[in-house]
């Protein structure tokens, strides 16, 4: 995934024993990292508390298209 800043996101599986070494490498290069858990937490925080559409609204739309 390319961002506007010219960076590319990658997903890596790093063994737990190598994680500290990898963090040092990341900091030396000035890179940023987020764990899978941090990404999920960030996603959850940005979701609306009350959904814009209810399940009933969605089903009504499906029925309207299907049986129109």
N, C-alpha and C positions, 0 to 999 in steps of 0.2 A: 504494500500500500504506500503510495507516495503522498506526502503532505506538501503544503504550499512552501515550506521551508527547504525543500530539497532533501528531506530525510526519507528513509525507507524503514518501515517497521518489519521486524522479523520475530519469529517465535522459535525459541531454542529450548531443548531439554538438556539441562546441565546437571550432572550428578551432584548430590548434596555435598560430597567431599570436595568438589572443585568450586563450589559456589563462592566462597570467600575470595579465592584467587580470581575468579571471573569478575566479581564486584570491583576488585582493585584494577583490573584491566579496563573495565568500563569507566571508572572514574579518571584514570590516566588519559584516556582518549577524549574525555569530556562528553561521553555518551550518556543517555538516560535509559533507565529500565523500569519496568513495572512487572510485578508478578501477575499471574493469572487471577489470583484472588483480588489484587488491587484493581485490575481492569474490571472485574465483575462488580466490585463495590462501587466503582465510579459509575458504571452503567446503571446500577440500581438507584444511586443517588440522583441521577438525571431523569428518571422516569416520573411521570405525573402520578400524584397520589390517587386522583380520581381519573379513571380512563375516559377518554373522549367519547368512546362508543361502548355501550353495554353489549353483552352477549346477545340480548334480545334485538338490539338495533342491527347487529351484524346479520343475524338470521333473517330479519325482515328484508334487508338488502338482498340477501341470497335468494330468498323466495321471490322478490320482485323481479329480479333478473331471470331467474329460472322459469317462472310461470307467467311472464309478461306476454 
